[in-house]
Amino acid sequence: MKHADFVHLHVHTQYSLLDGTIRIDDLLKKAKEHHMPAVAMTDHGNMFGAIDFYQHAYRYGIKPIIGSEIYVAPRSRLEKSSQGIGETSRHLVVLVKNMEGYKNLLKLSSAGYLEGYYYRPRVDKELLRRHHEGLIGMSACLHGEIADHILKGNSEGALKAAEEYRDIFGEGNFYLEIMENSLPEQKIANEGLMDISRKLSIPLVATNDCHYLNQADAEAHE
């Protein structure tokens, strides 16, 4: 049977604590039902479910893409000021390409808890530069650094951030996420991201930032 033309690369499972409602088995069943050859798991700030996800995916004949939506400190991960929670970090999706990338994501995740924890487990760009090999970066949701600049009308800051992440991950290893979720802010972000893509030749990727499987689950998630 023909594979689906779309694969979910931004998915939050039950391991996105207090945020994801998707159970791993249910995710894999749904992916198989829609003939998807692969699916990613990108839980917030951790890799708690990575082994469970990996083992179960192969039982379903689906390629597991291990990742995480990590929190990036605005400056140093060691700087822990009295800012509110919304200003202490920005989101960034990181996907594993190979074993080196898996080991590097483990290092980033551990450092987030051991060194950068402030409201959330945070890394910084210095750590990303040190542990970027074998990883693919994506710009994340409306809480990502680039989208945040766009929504604040700071096009220069958005361009600078996109260039910086492209330089960190390397040519062909950083993508700008566009989504269709009916939010007016998302439409603004998408337009800005597409403009950056044209200017900097950074490729786009379509994602959904999934936190639940079915529309009927939306209220329970809230």
Long-range contacts (C-beta under 8 A, 24 or more apart in sequence): 1-35, 2-35, 3-35, 3-36, 3-37, 4-34, 4-35, 4-36, 4-37, 6-36, 6-206, 7-36, 7-37, 7-38, 7-39, 7-40, 7-65, 8-36, 8-39, 8-40, 8-207, 8-208, 8-210, 9-40, 9-42, 9-65, 9-67, 9-93, 9-95, 9-138, 9-205, 9-207, 10-40, 10-42, 10-69, 10-93, 10-138, 10-140, 10-141, 10-177, 10-207, 10-208, 10-209, 10-210, 11-39, 11-40, 11-41, 11-42, 11-208, 11-210, 12-42, 12-43, 12-44, 12-69, 12-209, 12-210, 12-211, 13-41, 13-43, 13-49, 13-53, 14-49, 15-41, 15-43, 15-46, 15-48, 15-49, 16-43, 16-44, 16-69, 16-211, 17-44, 17-46, 19-44, 19-211, 20-44, 20-211, 20-212, 21-211, 21-212, 21-213, 21-217, 21-220, 21-221, 22-210, 22-211, 22-212, 22-213, 24-49, 24-52, 24-53, 24-56, 25-56, 26-213, 27-213, 28-56, 28-57, 28-59, 28-60, 28-62, 29-60, 30-213, 31-60, 31-62, 32-60, 32-61, 32-62, 36-62, 37-62, 37-63, 38-62, 38-63, 38-64, 38-65, 39-63, 39-64, 39-65, 40-64, 40-65, 40-66, 40-67, 40-95, 41-65, 41-66, 41-67, 42-67, 42-68, 42-69, 42-93, 42-94, 42-95, 43-68, 43-69, 44-68, 44-69, 44-71, 44-120, 45-69, 45-70, 45-71, 45-109, 45-112, 45-120, 45-121, 46-109, 46-121, 47-105, 47-106, 47-109, 65-95, 65-96, 66-95, 66-96, 66-102, 66-105, 67-93, 67-94, 67-95, 67-96, 67-105, 68-93, 68-94, 68-105, 68-108, 68-109, 69-93, 69-94, 69-140, 69-141, 70-94, 70-108, 70-109, 70-112, 70-121, 70-123, 71-112, 71-116, 71-120, 71-121, 71-122, 71-123, 72-122, 72-123, 72-124, 72-125, 72-128, 72-145, 73-116, 73-118, 73-122, 73-123, 73-124, 75-124, 76-124, 76-126, 77-111, 77-112, 77-115, 77-116, 77-122, 77-123, 77-124, 77-126, 77-127, 78-115, 78-116, 80-118, 85-119, 85-120, 88-118, 88-119, 88-120, 88-122, 89-119, 89-120, 89-122, 90-140, 90-143, 90-144, 90-145, 90-148, 91-140, 91-141, 91-143, 91-144, 91-145, 92-137, 92-138, 92-139, 92-140, 92-144, 92-145, 92-165, 93-137, 93-138, 93-139, 93-140, 93-177, 93-207, 94-135, 94-136, 94-137, 94-138, 95-135, 95-136, 95-137, 95-138, 96-134, 96-135, 96-136, 97-134, 97-135, 97-136, 97-173, 98-134, 99-134, 100-133, 100-134, 101-133, 101-134, 101-135, 101-136, 102-134, 103-134, 104-131, 104-132, 104-133, 104-134, 104-135, 105-131, 105-135, 107-131, 125-164, 125-168, 128-168, 128-169, 129-168, 132-168, 132-169, 132-170, 132-173, 135-169, 135-173, 136-169, 136-173, 136-174, 136-175, 137-165, 137-168, 137-169, 137-173, 137-174, 137-175, 138-174, 138-175, 138-176, 138-177, 138-205, 138-207, 139-165, 139-174, 139-175, 139-176, 139-177, 139-193, 140-177, 141-177, 141-179, 141-209, 142-183, 142-185, 142-186, 142-189, 144-177, 146-176, 146-192, 146-193, 146-196, 147-189, 147-192, 147-193, 150-188, 150-189, 150-192, 150-193, 151-185, 151-188, 151-189, 155-192, 155-195, 158-192, 158-196, 159-196, 159-199, 159-200, 162-196, 162-200, 162-202, 163-200, 166-200, 166-202, 172-203, 174-202, 175-202, 175-203, 175-204, 175-205, 176-202, 176-203, 176-204, 176-205, 177-204, 177-205, 177-206, 177-207, 178-204, 178-205, 178-206, 178-207, 179-206, 179-207, 179-208, 179-209, 180-206, 180-208, 181-208, 181-209
